[in-house]
Amino acid sequence: MRRKGIKFLRQASCLETGTKNTYPIRDWFSETTNYTKLFKIVKSEKDPKLLWEYLFLIKTYCERYIDLAYLVKDSQNFISKKENTEFKIKACELGELFLVHQDASVRQAAASLLWYLKKTSEVWPVIIELMQKKRDYITLSHIGIMIRNCYSLLNDDKIITDSFENTVTKENLISLKDAEALKEAVSFSLEKTPKAAKKAGFNSVSETLDNIITALTKTVKK
């Protein structure tokens, strides 16, 4: 039953937005009673695979249904709902909670969630550590997305904000030390698990990290 439930929620969160399905899905997720129950279930879940699924669907919902709601017609009332902010606050709390979980895949999902919501450098030491042991395609592909997004933000001339509209300085996105450690971890993955790493696009991720390191080195020298 738990697996069927998570499958249903995951499929709902990943459905194409802007269709007739969008409105009942976001109405369900934004109902205080429903998301309070959802977060309670996630906190009590012991199965790492299901935890990964829960964290992924929560991130997907925040990204596609809350933050991109302006792309869907008749969304003014939904966008103004305080429950959306409350949902993301609770999502951050989950990310912080599971960032230190014993299972590497859960830590990765928590790091991806926190990076999306807060753009915080606290996720990188966790990512660096787990890449020593966890190097499957799915894990590496999600890490690659985070690294590419970090580079994109570093090169953006606009003011950087997190999912709560708080300003984030470029210095707080990633440190030179963590970027260099990530570069080593990516190289290690390409050496030890070349098939998964190459499939996850780690050759280009390695180049992206070179660019990040170059940019950060220039900043340090100023």
Backbone bond lengths (Angstrom), bond angles and torsions (degrees), N, CA, C in turn:
res aa  C-N    CA-C-N  psi(-1)  N-CA   C-N-CA  omega(-1)  CA-C   N-CA-C  phi
1 M - - - 1.460 - - 1.530 111.06 -
2 R 1.361 116.20 -41.56 1.465 119.49 179.92 1.519 110.38 -62.36
3 R 1.335 116.34 -41.71 1.459 119.98 -178.62 1.527 111.61 -68.33
4 K 1.330 116.80 -37.84 1.460 120.00 177.13 1.524 110.43 -65.82
5 G 1.336 115.61 -38.66 1.457 120.07 179.77 1.512 112.36 -64.56
6 I 1.337 116.61 -46.21 1.461 120.01 -179.27 1.522 110.52 -67.00
7 K 1.338 116.99 -35.36 1.463 120.43 178.32 1.523 110.45 -63.47
8 F 1.321 116.20 -42.30 1.468 120.63 179.10 1.526 110.98 -63.32
9 L 1.345 116.72 -46.06 1.463 120.81 -179.01 1.522 111.06 -65.53
10 R 1.339 116.41 -40.53 1.464 119.91 -179.74 1.521 110.33 -63.82
11 Q 1.326 116.36 -45.89 1.464 119.77 179.37 1.527 111.23 -62.08
12 A 1.324 115.81 -37.86 1.466 119.98 179.05 1.520 110.99 -64.82
13 S 1.336 116.78 -43.12 1.467 120.34 -177.28 1.521 112.14 -69.18
14 C 1.345 116.72 -22.49 1.463 120.47 -176.56 1.528 113.61 -99.29
15 L 1.330 117.27 -1.97 1.459 119.67 179.09 1.528 110.99 -62.28
16 E 1.306 115.83 151.84 1.463 120.60 178.42 1.526 109.88 -59.54
17 T 1.317 116.05 130.36 1.463 119.88 179.21 1.527 110.22 -83.23
18 G 1.326 114.79 158.99 1.453 119.84 179.82 1.515 113.43 91.32
19 T 1.339 117.09 1.45 1.459 120.91 177.46 1.527 108.91 -101.49
20 K 1.327 115.88 -179.56 1.466 119.99 179.66 1.529 111.63 -64.41
21 N 1.353 116.92 -19.96 1.465 120.44 -179.98 1.523 112.47 -76.01
22 T 1.332 116.60 -21.47 1.464 120.64 -174.45 1.520 111.98 -59.90
23 Y 1.302 116.77 -45.37 1.464 121.15 -171.23 1.531 113.62 -66.44
24 P 1.335 120.04 -48.72 1.471 118.24 178.11 1.516 113.23 -66.88
25 I 1.340 117.26 -31.85 1.467 120.26 179.75 1.521 110.43 -66.17
26 R 1.327 116.83 -50.63 1.459 118.84 -177.87 1.526 111.67 -71.01
27 D 1.331 116.92 -29.01 1.466 119.20 175.42 1.522 110.40 -64.64
28 W 1.330 116.25 -38.26 1.471 119.85 179.66 1.527 110.34 -67.68
29 F 1.339 116.73 -49.84 1.457 120.94 -176.69 1.526 112.21 -65.31
30 S 1.322 117.73 -30.43 1.468 120.53 -176.33 1.523 112.87 -89.69
31 E 1.304 117.20 1.32 1.460 121.01 175.85 1.527 109.00 -79.65
32 T 1.330 116.96 122.23 1.467 121.60 -174.45 1.523 112.70 -51.74
33 T 1.303 117.04 -45.38 1.469 120.84 -179.10 1.523 111.26 -60.38
34 N 1.323 116.80 -41.06 1.462 121.00 -177.44 1.519 112.22 -69.87
35 Y 1.354 117.19 -49.21 1.460 116.85 -176.69 1.521 112.37 -74.37
36 T 1.328 117.82 -25.72 1.463 119.81 174.11 1.522 109.95 -64.20
37 K 1.325 115.82 -42.78 1.465 120.76 177.64 1.530 110.47 -65.67
38 L 1.343 116.46 -40.59 1.460 121.24 179.68 1.522 111.24 -60.22
39 F 1.335 117.24 -49.59 1.460 120.50 -178.38 1.529 111.49 -65.91
40 K 1.311 117.24 -33.16 1.463 121.02 177.01 1.524 110.23 -65.00
41 I 1.326 116.33 -41.79 1.462 121.29 178.42 1.523 110.62 -63.81
42 V 1.329 116.46 -43.32 1.463 120.65 -179.43 1.526 110.72 -61.83
43 K 1.312 117.17 -44.38 1.462 120.98 -179.04 1.520 112.48 -61.98
44 S 1.321 117.19 -29.78 1.463 120.92 -177.53 1.530 112.92 -93.27
45 E 1.330 117.51 -7.18 1.463 121.41 -177.57 1.534 110.91 -69.89
46 K 1.323 116.48 137.80 1.466 121.84 -178.38 1.528 112.95 -108.82
47 D 1.311 116.92 -20.44 1.464 121.45 -177.27 1.533 109.86 -78.06
48 P 1.348 118.37 115.80 1.468 120.98 -178.25 1.528 113.50 -57.62
49 K 1.333 117.06 -37.22 1.466 119.66 -179.23 1.528 111.23 -65.06
50 L 1.324 115.57 -41.79 1.462 119.04 178.44 1.521 111.28 -70.11
51 L 1.334 116.97 -35.98 1.463 120.34 176.91 1.523 110.59 -61.42
52 W 1.327 116.30 -43.33 1.468 120.38 177.89 1.525 109.62 -58.61
53 E 1.328 115.70 -45.17 1.466 120.57 -179.78 1.528 111.07 -61.07
54 Y 1.320 116.56 -45.33 1.467 120.77 -179.83 1.528 111.20 -60.47
55 L 1.323 116.58 -48.10 1.461 120.50 -177.70 1.525 110.88 -64.47
56 F 1.330 115.90 -37.37 1.461 120.01 178.99 1.524 111.01 -66.48
57 L 1.327 117.35 -44.01 1.469 119.31 -178.30 1.528 111.20 -67.98
58 I 1.344 117.03 -33.81 1.467 120.52 178.00 1.524 110.23 -65.90
59 K 1.332 116.36 -43.07 1.465 120.51 176.54 1.528 110.32 -62.03
60 T 1.319 116.21 -44.57 1.460 121.01 -179.28 1.521 111.45 -61.78
61 Y 1.316 116.63 -42.19 1.465 119.99 178.99 1.530 110.79 -64.05
62 C 1.335 116.85 -45.23 1.470 120.18 179.22 1.525 110.92 -58.62
63 E 1.311 115.33 -43.51 1.461 120.62 -175.18 1.528 112.28 -72.69
64 R 1.326 116.70 -49.44 1.459 120.41 -170.41 1.525 113.70 -88.27
65 Y 1.318 116.60 -35.13 1.461 118.84 -174.43 1.528 113.54 -97.59
66 I 1.340 116.97 -36.01 1.468 118.67 -179.34 1.524 111.05 -88.97
67 D 1.346 116.08 -58.00 1.464 118.98 -172.24 1.524 113.82 -74.58
68 L 1.321 118.23 -20.99 1.467 120.64 177.77 1.528 112.19 -107.49
69 A 1.316 115.84 17.55 1.471 119.95 -178.56 1.523 112.08 -62.10
70 Y 1.336 116.79 -26.57 1.465 119.77 -178.65 1.532 111.96 -64.50
71 L 1.334 117.26 -15.40 1.462 120.76 179.11 1.532 112.29 -84.28
72 V 1.319 116.03 -9.53 1.467 121.40 -177.02 1.527 109.34 -104.04
73 K 1.310 116.81 131.65 1.468 120.04 -177.88 1.532 111.18 -66.01
74 D 1.305 114.48 154.21 1.472 122.17 179.03 1.528 111.88 58.81
75 S 1.332 115.69 43.84 1.467 119.93 -177.10 1.519 113.49 -111.85
76 Q 1.326 118.26 5.99 1.460 120.53 -174.81 1.530 111.75 -58.33
77 N 1.308 116.26 -46.40 1.469 119.90 -179.02 1.524 111.24 -66.24
78 F 1.327 116.21 -39.53 1.467 119.57 179.48 1.522 110.80 -64.89
79 I 1.319 117.51 -44.41 1.465 122.00 -178.13 1.524 111.25 -60.04
80 S 1.310 116.99 -35.02 1.468 120.96 -176.56 1.529 113.63 -82.77
81 K 1.309 118.20 -3.29 1.467 120.78 -176.60 1.528 111.17 -69.35
82 K 1.323 117.14 127.38 1.464 121.49 178.53 1.522 111.43 -65.59
83 E 1.329 116.66 -22.02 1.462 120.74 179.77 1.529 112.13 -62.12
84 N 1.333 117.47 -27.07 1.460 120.06 178.73 1.523 111.00 -64.86
85 T 1.332 115.98 -44.49 1.464 119.95 177.28 1.517 110.69 -65.96
86 E 1.311 116.88 -40.89 1.463 120.66 178.83 1.526 110.85 -62.71
87 F 1.327 116.34 -38.45 1.462 120.78 177.65 1.527 109.99 -60.50
88 K 1.338 116.54 -46.03 1.463 120.10 -177.75 1.528 112.08 -69.86
89 I 1.318 117.29 -32.88 1.467 120.48 175.56 1.520 109.92 -63.10
90 K 1.328 116.48 -45.07 1.461 120.65 178.24 1.527 110.86 -66.35
91 A 1.320 116.67 -33.58 1.460 120.70 177.36 1.528 110.50 -64.92
92 C 1.337 116.48 -40.57 1.467 120.70 176.06 1.524 111.09 -61.65
93 E 1.311 116.24 -41.35 1.465 120.45 178.96 1.523 110.67 -61.48
94 L 1.334 116.12 -39.40 1.461 119.73 176.43 1.521 110.83 -64.32
95 G 1.329 116.22 -43.25 1.455 120.18 178.86 1.512 111.98 -58.56
96 E 1.319 116.75 -45.72 1.464 121.47 178.46 1.529 110.74 -62.50
97 L 1.326 116.10 -40.67 1.460 121.21 -178.37 1.524 111.63 -63.47
98 F 1.324 116.78 -45.92 1.461 120.78 -174.03 1.524 113.70 -92.30
99 L 1.321 117.66 -0.03 1.465 120.44 177.00 1.525 111.04 -66.38
100 V 1.319 117.00 -19.63 1.471 121.38 179.99 1.531 110.83 -112.63
101 H 1.326 117.15 18.62 1.470 121.30 179.33 1.525 110.19 -64.35
102 Q 1.317 116.49 150.76 1.464 120.73 -177.22 1.529 112.80 -69.56
103 D 1.323 117.55 -22.66 1.460 120.58 -179.56 1.526 110.80 -89.84
104 A 1.327 116.75 129.97 1.463 121.56 -175.27 1.523 112.38 -64.73
105 S 1.326 117.50 -38.52 1.464 119.58 -179.07 1.525 111.29 -65.82
106 V 1.322 116.77 -34.85 1.468 120.80 177.09 1.525 110.00 -68.13
107 R 1.333 116.73 -41.17 1.471 119.99 177.72 1.525 110.55 -61.95
108 Q 1.326 116.40 -39.42 1.463 119.73 178.54 1.522 111.12 -62.96
109 A 1.332 116.58 -45.12 1.464 120.44 179.89 1.521 111.13 -63.65
110 A 1.335 116.11 -39.80 1.467 120.54 178.43 1.525 110.42 -65.43
111 A 1.332 116.50 -40.74 1.463 121.00 179.08 1.529 110.74 -64.48
112 S 1.328 117.01 -42.37 1.467 120.90 178.10 1.525 111.09 -62.14
113 L 1.328 116.07 -41.50 1.466 121.00 179.02 1.524 110.88 -63.82
114 L 1.334 116.46 -47.09 1.466 120.51 -179.30 1.520 111.70 -66.18
115 W 1.321 116.42 -39.10 1.463 119.09 178.60 1.525 110.38 -62.58
116 Y 1.316 117.15 -43.17 1.458 119.61 179.30 1.522 111.36 -62.44
117 L 1.318 117.02 -44.45 1.462 120.56 -173.59 1.526 113.37 -79.65
118 K 1.337 117.42 -38.07 1.465 120.22 -170.09 1.523 114.92 -117.15
119 K 1.336 117.97 -15.82 1.465 121.26 -175.76 1.532 110.03 52.14
120 T 1.319 115.95 49.77 1.452 121.61 -174.27 1.527 112.62 -104.00
121 S 1.323 116.17 138.14 1.462 121.06 -179.41 1.524 112.75 -72.06
122 E 1.332 117.97 -8.86 1.464 120.44 -179.38 1.523 112.13 -64.04
123 V 1.320 117.54 -16.94 1.465 119.64 -177.68 1.527 112.58 -78.21
124 W 1.338 118.35 -25.20 1.465 119.91 -171.02 1.521 114.30 -66.97
125 P 1.335 120.88 -43.02 1.469 119.00 176.12 1.528 112.48 -58.25
126 V 1.331 116.64 -35.09 1.466 120.91 177.83 1.527 109.98 -66.31
127 I 1.326 116.56 -44.70 1.463 121.49 179.11 1.524 110.79 -62.91
128 I 1.303 116.73 -43.96 1.468 121.42 -179.45 1.519 110.73 -60.69
129 E 1.322 115.91 -43.63 1.470 120.62 -178.55 1.523 111.72 -67.20
130 L 1.318 117.58 -44.71 1.472 119.20 -175.03 1.524 112.10 -71.59
131 M 1.345 117.61 -24.44 1.463 120.37 178.96 1.518 112.72 -69.09
132 Q 1.316 117.18 -13.09 1.459 120.06 175.10 1.530 110.91 -71.98
133 K 1.335 116.82 -22.02 1.464 120.69 -174.93 1.530 113.49 -123.56
134 K 1.318 117.02 -27.79 1.466 121.31 -172.71 1.517 109.18 -116.73
135 R 1.351 116.36 106.67 1.461 118.70 -174.90 1.532 111.68 -136.96
136 D 1.326 116.81 37.73 1.461 119.53 175.41 1.529 109.49 -78.37
137 Y 1.317 116.21 166.75 1.462 121.20 -174.88 1.528 113.11 -58.84
138 I 1.335 117.11 -46.46 1.466 120.00 -176.94 1.526 110.98 -62.32
139 T 1.338 116.03 -45.95 1.471 119.98 178.96 1.517 110.97 -59.63
140 L 1.330 116.29 -48.73 1.463 120.46 -177.15 1.527 111.87 -66.37
141 S 1.323 117.31 -36.11 1.468 119.10 -179.47 1.525 111.26 -65.79
142 H 1.326 117.02 -39.03 1.466 120.16 178.04 1.533 110.98 -68.34
143 I 1.318 116.71 -37.22 1.467 120.47 176.73 1.526 109.94 -65.27
144 G 1.324 116.22 -40.89 1.460 120.46 177.93 1.519 112.10 -59.97
145 I 1.320 116.81 -39.80 1.470 121.41 177.55 1.525 110.32 -60.70
146 M 1.327 116.66 -43.24 1.463 121.01 179.86 1.524 111.16 -62.84
147 I 1.331 116.49 -44.64 1.468 120.84 -177.75 1.527 110.74 -65.43
148 R 1.322 116.67 -43.52 1.470 119.89 178.81 1.529 111.30 -63.40
149 N 1.324 115.87 -39.86 1.460 119.88 178.43 1.520 110.89 -64.48
150 C 1.325 116.42 -39.44 1.463 120.99 177.87 1.525 110.45 -60.44
151 Y 1.326 116.50 -45.59 1.463 120.76 179.70 1.525 111.03 -63.44
152 S 1.333 116.16 -40.78 1.464 120.56 178.84 1.525 110.93 -60.69
153 L 1.325 116.51 -41.78 1.465 120.85 179.80 1.524 111.41 -67.91
154 L 1.323 116.54 -39.20 1.464 120.49 179.30 1.524 111.66 -62.25
155 N 1.332 116.36 -28.03 1.461 120.91 -177.71 1.525 113.20 -99.98
156 D 1.317 115.81 6.26 1.465 120.29 -179.53 1.526 109.80 -88.37
157 D 1.306 116.41 127.57 1.464 120.94 179.55 1.531 112.45 -78.76
158 K 1.319 116.23 -12.98 1.460 119.93 -179.97 1.530 110.73 -78.64
159 I 1.319 115.73 163.39 1.462 121.00 175.33 1.526 108.71 -66.67
160 I 1.324 115.92 129.87 1.463 121.11 -178.82 1.520 109.20 -87.88
161 T 1.317 116.05 130.77 1.464 120.48 177.01 1.520 109.57 -129.22
162 D 1.333 114.94 153.47 1.456 118.78 175.47 1.530 109.45 -87.01
163 S 1.307 117.24 -170.72 1.459 120.91 -176.13 1.525 113.18 -70.97
164 F 1.348 116.30 -9.11 1.467 121.44 178.38 1.524 111.75 -104.94
165 E 1.357 115.72 10.15 1.462 122.82 -179.15 1.523 112.72 70.02
166 N 1.331 117.52 18.88 1.465 121.31 173.35 1.524 109.19 -82.68
167 T 1.323 117.34 139.15 1.455 120.93 179.40 1.520 110.82 -71.42
168 V 1.326 115.72 135.48 1.464 122.01 178.25 1.523 108.00 -119.56
169 T 1.317 117.43 124.73 1.464 120.39 178.16 1.523 109.66 -79.24
170 K 1.317 115.93 151.56 1.462 120.04 -179.64 1.525 111.48 -62.49
171 E 1.336 116.34 -30.22 1.460 120.61 179.41 1.523 111.94 -64.32
172 N 1.331 116.07 -24.62 1.463 120.40 -178.02 1.524 113.47 -92.88
173 L 1.329 117.55 -0.71 1.462 120.00 179.67 1.522 111.30 -75.72
174 I 1.319 116.34 -45.44 1.461 121.15 -178.78 1.524 108.87 -164.45
175 S 1.323 116.83 144.36 1.465 120.87 178.05 1.526 109.60 -92.68
176 L 1.320 116.23 158.93 1.460 120.98 176.74 1.525 110.37 -60.21
177 K 1.316 116.73 -39.55 1.469 121.57 179.34 1.523 111.02 -59.96
178 D 1.325 116.94 -46.13 1.463 120.49 -179.61 1.527 111.38 -69.12
179 A 1.323 117.46 -36.83 1.464 120.80 178.78 1.522 110.33 -63.15
180 E 1.322 116.95 -42.20 1.462 120.90 178.58 1.524 111.31 -66.80
181 A 1.328 116.28 -38.62 1.469 120.30 177.88 1.528 110.70 -67.71
182 L 1.323 116.83 -37.48 1.463 120.89 176.28 1.522 110.79 -63.85
183 K 1.308 116.31 -40.00 1.464 120.81 177.92 1.524 110.28 -59.27
184 E 1.326 116.84 -44.13 1.467 120.91 177.87 1.523 110.90 -63.93
185 A 1.329 116.62 -41.06 1.466 120.87 -179.64 1.526 111.32 -65.74
186 V 1.321 116.75 -38.50 1.465 121.10 177.95 1.526 110.26 -66.45
187 S 1.323 116.84 -43.10 1.466 121.11 177.58 1.522 110.69 -62.18
188 F 1.335 115.85 -39.65 1.462 121.74 178.54 1.528 110.25 -63.10
189 S 1.329 116.83 -41.01 1.465 121.31 178.93 1.524 111.11 -65.53
190 L 1.322 116.81 -41.23 1.464 120.59 178.54 1.522 111.35 -64.64
191 E 1.327 116.21 -29.48 1.462 120.71 179.76 1.528 111.88 -81.08
192 K 1.333 116.55 -44.85 1.463 120.96 -172.72 1.530 113.24 -86.24
193 T 1.306 117.18 -36.32 1.476 121.09 -179.90 1.530 109.14 -131.48
194 P 1.334 116.75 65.13 1.467 120.29 -173.08 1.525 114.50 -59.90
195 K 1.339 117.46 -36.33 1.464 119.86 -177.73 1.525 111.18 -63.23
196 A 1.334 116.44 -50.92 1.468 120.84 -179.23 1.522 110.90 -66.76
197 A 1.340 116.23 -41.68 1.460 120.45 -177.19 1.530 111.71 -65.76
198 K 1.321 116.52 -43.37 1.464 119.62 179.74 1.525 111.15 -68.32
199 K 1.341 115.94 -37.64 1.465 119.75 177.36 1.528 110.90 -62.72
200 A 1.344 115.72 -33.51 1.466 121.20 179.28 1.527 112.30 -82.10
201 G 1.331 116.54 3.54 1.460 120.36 177.44 1.508 114.43 76.36
202 F 1.346 116.73 30.51 1.458 119.44 -174.41 1.522 114.29 -73.79
203 N 1.322 118.24 -15.60 1.464 118.33 173.51 1.530 109.70 -64.98
204 S 1.322 116.32 -44.63 1.466 119.70 178.00 1.523 111.13 -73.32
205 V 1.340 117.41 -31.58 1.466 120.70 176.42 1.521 110.01 -63.17
206 S 1.332 116.00 -38.57 1.465 120.51 177.63 1.525 110.69 -61.71
207 E 1.323 116.56 -42.03 1.466 120.94 177.62 1.529 110.82 -65.78
208 T 1.321 116.11 -38.45 1.463 120.50 177.79 1.520 110.65 -61.29
209 L 1.330 116.37 -41.72 1.468 120.31 178.43 1.520 111.40 -66.26
210 D 1.324 117.17 -35.37 1.470 119.74 174.88 1.528 109.84 -58.61
211 N 1.321 116.00 -42.69 1.464 120.67 179.56 1.527 111.61 -67.16
212 I 1.336 116.26 -38.29 1.464 120.37 177.33 1.519 110.17 -63.77
213 I 1.326 116.52 -45.26 1.467 121.40 -179.60 1.525 110.69 -62.39
214 T 1.325 116.55 -41.95 1.466 120.53 178.27 1.526 110.89 -61.16
215 A 1.327 116.05 -45.27 1.466 120.57 -179.62 1.521 111.47 -64.52
216 L 1.330 116.91 -42.11 1.464 120.49 -179.29 1.521 111.59 -69.67
217 T 1.322 116.68 -35.77 1.465 120.78 178.29 1.523 110.57 -62.59
218 K 1.329 116.56 -41.13 1.465 120.68 177.99 1.522 110.74 -63.66
219 T 1.324 115.63 -38.35 1.466 120.42 179.61 1.519 111.01 -65.51
220 V 1.330 116.30 -42.17 1.467 121.34 -179.70 1.519 111.00 -63.78
221 K 1.329 117.44 -35.80 1.461 121.94 -176.80 1.524 112.88 -75.13
222 K 1.341 116.39 -17.87 1.473 119.01 -178.63 1.521 111.40 -68.67
